[in-house]
């Protein structure tokens, strides 16, 4: 079968959140023609396969595409997120991206969308269902919006072995399997494990019957400090000032984390357990309190085998409770931690240029592509902020984020764009401070005064980590 010939300015591979945020900016800021290719039947990427009770773990105002609101300005009035900005459910996010495609992208006449299609490289892709092939002539750039390779529970292959007789489920089918069990063994200490434990608690499972297997404890972020509303100025911008001061005043990495915890920036589940992981997960204070009611947290490292009678670890075994359903929450959200240049020849590879915000990052990268011509300038403005895994990875991540913010601040046009981008959130809070509001101006003064000393301390810690071999040079 001869391939159908297509032509476009930009070929975007992936219609997940990153690809959609990138395409949205191109559509608004250029007259380019765009082809979007994706393996799923609908836009939204991994949200097509999300577990039923998943929600965003940061406010919806930080998510989606620039041109269309997701948050609706809702403040939750009940539940463990009460008093904070709403967190869209997986179903809401999936419907949102479908609406963006059907109501904005396709009616523009400049976007062609090919779902259920496998990209094969070099501008070629094949429809999964009918086998029809396409060959695209790309006038400008190919955008690989799949590079971060999100891992999700339903398609994740566990790293441990499993006996056939074990009552086992990925988290996606937990709601169908939850009945008739006395105990629940949740494997995974990340956001999915947190979500699962909280869901079980909210559905009246006794804390004593939840057994949470945590290979590494994590430092968590206080969600109260991520609220992009002026009413939360002292929580959000105040937390940023506290963070810079904690770094600047610290004497070691451990002391820095202790000071961040004392300042309310970092949280942990058990004060007696030193976290070794940081993935950027956020929790509310009510959620943290709920997790702290769990008496059975199993800390023996990674599970190597799940048997009917016991869990096996590298150096330990743990007896399985009676009538237990084992829930796999061990998938890691982002699996490709290798960094490559965002702009490289005729390829754009969106990655995080601001910590915790992949969609803002994708939107900013698209704006840089649209607004700047010089390749060196594009690369300078889009230096990658490395994704964290270990606790110490917070150091290079934060240093890279501060570096980018400094570089962006030297570009008046880019500063203005960030201020007007709804995915940014905090710029409007800062710019909205009245000139006679001394209490808020004092916070901004603290933030400014501590930023440079904090950056110096982070560089000192990075040098030490590299010298010890804990961080790549």
Helices and strands as residue ranges (DSSP letters): E 4-13, H 17-29, E 34-37, G 45-49, G 60-62, G 79-81, H 90-100, I 101-105, G 106-108, E 111-114, E 117-121, E 124-127, E 133-144, E 161-162, E 168-170, G 171-173, H 174-177, E 183-187, H 191-202, G 207-209, E 210-213, E 220-222, G 223-226, G 230-232, H 233-249, H 253-262, E 266-267, E 282-283, H 285-291, E 296-298, E 303-306, E 310-313, E 317-319, E 324-328, E 343-344, E 347-348, H 358-371, H 375-381, H 393-409, H 412-420, H 426-431, H 438-467
